[in-house]
Amino acid sequence: MNMLEKIEAQIAALSKSERKVAAQILAAPQEAIHSSIARLARAAEVSEPTVNRFCRRLGARGFPDFKLQLAQSLAKGPGWVSRDVREDDDTASYSHKIFDSALAGLQQVRNQLDLAAVRQAVIALARARKLAFFGLGASAVVAHDAFNKFLRFSLPVVWSEDIVIQRMSCINSHPDDVFVLISHTGRTKNMVELARLAGVNGSTVIAVTSPASPLAEVATLALTLDVPEDTDIYLPMVSRLTQLTVIDVLATGFILERGGAIRENLKRVKEALKESRFDKVVTTENAAQQKN
């Protein structure tokens, strides 16, 4: 059940004060998503601890998590776009909803991310002979972003969105190779097959995917992102942002793990790339600030 269904199903079992919170939310769910806990408590004429207790009774870890789950329950928007957006939303409304959803999703992943697994992934990447980043569809864009970052680190890196090339790379892999496979659902058959092919050769497979997914099960190590976004129906938005952020975490960890030599190489790459750009225009105001 989604959060709205949970509230309706459990309302009879709630305390009198908790039912006030439920009634307020059911009457104006969109308003509740963008409300502070203090504002919702005042509207329902209850205390803030009552609102927190209500959220945990519904299975949420707190008010921010409750709001995220509530936002994902409002499937009244235009099909195939976003669950948060409604047909009658103006520019300000749908813009704010997309940003709020993105911020809430990133916060949820930040709180849930297994840092021990991140550490293991960073060590595996830092010790690899060769890296490969693969994804399909929207996840291919994230894999390409990872390729672009890690290509700067003086290490053989492979990326392709062609499934045939991906398969050949996995078939010809070695135990010292690391494959990072990215899939929000973790149910894409080709991605699961890639993990199996690389695993046969003893390569390390790091999956950036959803918990308890087929890809997470077959990977050597899974960085699971619990983002309540159904990309089978809607455009991938929050899930893509969380994947990109995790790639940034891994790249940063890699630099710190490999030490000064990698940082020096990164500096050389940055210096070389300057030649491909026009000089930055410095205004009089900026020049004065720089002198100060």
NORWO-V372645 format. One record per residue. N is the residue number from 1. PHI is phi in radians with two decimals (* if undefined). PSI is psi in radians with two decimals (999 if undefined). Layout:
((N,PHI,PSI) (N,PHI,PSI))
This chain:
((1,*,2.51) (2,-1.40,3.09) (3,-1.13,-0.70) (4,-1.09,-0.71) (5,-1.15,-0.66) (6,-1.08,-0.77) (7,-1.06,-0.83) (8,-1.12,-0.64) (9,-1.29,-0.55) (10,-1.82,0.02) (11,-1.04,-0.60) (12,-1.19,-0.47) (13,-1.54,-0.08) (14,-1.40,2.77) (15,-1.24,2.95) (16,-1.04,-0.78) (17,-1.22,-0.64) (18,-1.18,-0.57) (19,-1.15,-0.53) (20,-1.11,-0.72) (21,-1.11,-0.78) (22,-1.07,-0.75) (23,-1.13,-0.70) (24,-1.13,-0.73) (25,-1.21,-0.77) (26,-1.13,-0.53) (27,-1.28,-0.57) (28,-2.55,1.23) (29,-1.11,-0.65) (30,-1.12,-0.69) (31,-1.15,-0.66) (32,-1.11,-0.62) (33,-1.06,-0.63) (34,-1.79,0.22) (35,-1.67,2.66) (36,-1.44,2.85) (37,-1.12,-0.60) (38,-1.16,-0.74) (39,-1.17,-0.72) (40,-1.14,-0.69) (41,-1.09,-0.73) (42,-1.13,-0.74) (43,-1.12,-0.62) (44,-1.54,-0.09) (45,1.05,0.81) (46,-2.35,3.09) (47,-1.51,2.81) (48,-1.09,-0.69) (49,-1.03,-0.55) (50,-1.14,-0.71) (51,-1.11,-0.76) (52,-1.08,-0.74) (53,-1.11,-0.70) (54,-1.06,-0.78) (55,-1.08,-0.77) (56,-1.22,-0.57) (57,-1.11,-0.52) (58,-1.50,0.08) (59,1.64,0.07) (60,-1.54,2.73) (61,-1.44,-0.18) (62,2.95,-3.05) (63,-1.14,-0.78) (64,-1.04,-0.73) (65,-1.14,-0.68) (66,-1.06,-0.78) (67,-1.11,-0.68) (68,-1.10,-0.80) (69,-1.14,-0.64) (70,-1.13,-0.73) (71,-1.05,-0.69) (72,-1.28,-0.26) (73,-1.43,-0.34) (74,-1.48,1.29) (75,-1.51,0.94) (76,-1.85,0.04) (77,-1.41,3.08) (78,-1.05,2.25) (79,-0.96,2.47) (80,1.32,0.15) (81,-1.92,-1.40) (82,-2.67,2.52) (83,-1.21,-0.40) (84,-1.42,-0.41) (85,-1.61,2.40) (86,-1.92,2.78) (87,-1.03,-0.60) (88,-1.64,0.18) (89,-1.19,2.40) (90,-1.53,-3.14) (91,-1.02,-0.78) (92,-1.10,-0.71) (93,-1.14,-0.91) (94,-1.25,-0.51) (95,-1.13,-0.84) (96,-1.11,-0.67) (97,-1.12,-0.74) (98,-1.14,-0.76) (99,-1.14,-0.74) (100,-1.10,-0.73) (101,-1.12,-0.72) (102,-1.12,-0.79) (103,-1.10,-0.75) (104,-1.16,-0.69) (105,-1.14,-0.75) (106,-1.11,-0.71) (107,-1.12,-0.70) (108,-1.12,-0.79) (109,-1.14,-0.70) (110,-1.00,-0.74) (111,-1.27,-0.48) (112,-1.71,-0.31) (113,-1.05,2.29) (114,-1.37,1.79) (115,-1.22,-0.47) (116,-1.15,-0.70) (117,-1.18,-0.66) (118,-1.06,-0.77) (119,-1.06,-0.77) (120,-1.08,-0.71) (121,-1.12,-0.74) (122,-1.08,-0.77) (123,-1.09,-0.76) (124,-1.08,-0.76) (125,-1.12,-0.73) (126,-1.18,-0.45) (127,-1.70,-0.01) (128,-1.25,2.60) (129,-1.42,-0.62) (130,-2.62,2.55) (131,-2.04,2.58) (132,-2.41,2.38) (133,-2.12,2.04) (134,-2.23,2.51) (135,-2.80,2.92) (136,-2.21,2.63) (137,1.11,-2.33) (138,-1.09,-0.55) (139,-1.23,-0.37) (140,-1.13,-0.57) (141,-1.15,-0.72) (142,-1.15,-0.73) (143,-1.08,-0.66) (144,-1.18,-0.64) (145,-1.08,-0.74) (146,-1.10,-0.76) (147,-1.00,-0.79) (148,-1.08,-0.66) (149,-1.26,-0.88) (150,-1.31,-0.30) (151,-1.14,-0.35) (152,-1.43,-0.04) (153,-1.81,0.34) (154,0.99,0.89) (155,-2.55,2.42) (156,-1.04,2.18) (157,-2.30,2.40) (158,-2.10,2.45) (159,-2.56,2.47) (160,-2.83,2.55) (161,-1.77,0.09) (162,-1.51,2.08) (163,-1.13,-0.52) (164,-1.16,-0.79) (165,-1.14,-0.67) (166,-1.05,-0.79) (167,-1.11,-0.77) (168,-1.09,-0.68) (169,-1.08,-0.72) (170,-1.24,-0.69) (171,-1.12,-0.63) (172,-1.67,0.33) (173,-1.38,2.93) (174,-2.22,2.86) (175,-1.02,-0.47) (176,-1.52,0.03) (177,-1.52,2.61) (178,-2.18,2.23) (179,-1.92,2.19) (180,-1.83,1.95) (181,-1.85,2.21) (182,-2.02,2.14) (183,-2.75,2.08) (184,-1.06,-0.87) (185,-1.30,-0.61) (186,1.25,0.20) (187,-1.96,0.09) (188,-1.28,2.08) (189,-1.03,-0.72) (190,-1.07,-0.67) (191,-1.20,-0.69) (192,-1.12,-0.68) (193,-1.14,-0.68) (194,-1.06,-0.74) (195,-1.07,-0.69) (196,-1.20,-0.74) (197,-1.10,-0.76) (198,-1.21,-0.62) (199,-1.15,-0.57) (200,-1.03,-0.62) (201,-1.54,0.08) (202,1.45,0.17) (203,-1.26,2.68) (204,-1.47,2.26) (205,-2.01,2.03) (206,-1.81,2.10) (207,-1.79,2.29) (208,-1.86,1.77) (209,-2.77,-3.01) (210,-1.48,2.66) (211,-1.10,2.59) (212,1.02,0.44) (213,-1.57,2.79) (214,-0.98,-0.65) (215,-1.17,-0.73) (216,-1.08,-0.60) (217,-1.21,-0.63) (218,-1.63,-0.21) (219,-1.29,2.72) (220,-1.15,-0.70) (221,-2.56,2.32) (222,-2.06,2.21) (223,-1.72,1.73) (224,-1.61,2.30) (225,-2.03,1.90) (226,-1.54,1.47) (227,-1.93,2.00) (228,-1.32,1.18) (229,-2.26,2.08) (230,-1.53,1.63) (231,-1.34,-0.07) (232,-1.21,-0.43) (233,-1.98,-0.81) (234,-1.86,2.84) (235,-1.09,2.42) (236,-1.22,2.05) (237,-2.14,-1.31) (238,-1.12,-0.69) (239,-1.06,-0.71) (240,-1.14,-0.71) (241,-1.14,-0.70) (242,-1.19,-0.65) (243,-1.10,-0.79) (244,-1.09,-0.67) (245,-1.17,-0.70) (246,-1.13,-0.65) (247,-1.07,-0.71) (248,-1.08,-0.70) (249,-1.08,-0.81) (250,-1.13,-0.72) (251,-1.13,-0.72) (252,-1.14,-0.77) (253,-1.06,-0.68) (254,-1.06,-0.81) (255,-1.07,-0.79) (256,-1.18,-0.62) (257,-1.23,-0.70) (258,-1.38,-0.36) (259,1.52,-2.79) (260,-1.05,-0.64) (261,-1.06,-0.74) (262,-1.17,-0.70) (263,-1.14,-0.65) (264,-1.14,-0.71) (265,-1.14,-0.71) (266,-1.09,-0.68) (267,-1.10,-0.73) (268,-1.10,-0.72) (269,-1.09,-0.78) (270,-1.03,-0.77) (271,-1.12,-0.71) (272,-1.15,-0.63) (273,-1.24,-0.36) (274,-1.06,-0.56) (275,-1.15,-0.33) (276,-1.56,0.01) (277,-2.10,2.66) (278,-1.25,2.67) (279,-1.09,2.54) (280,-1.23,2.35) (281,-1.37,2.16) (282,-1.84,2.07) (283,-1.34,2.89) (284,-1.04,-0.71) (285,-1.13,-0.78) (286,-1.13,-0.68) (287,-1.09,-0.70) (288,-1.15,-0.70) (289,-1.13,-0.70) (290,-1.13,-0.62) (291,-1.17,-0.63) (292,-1.33,999))
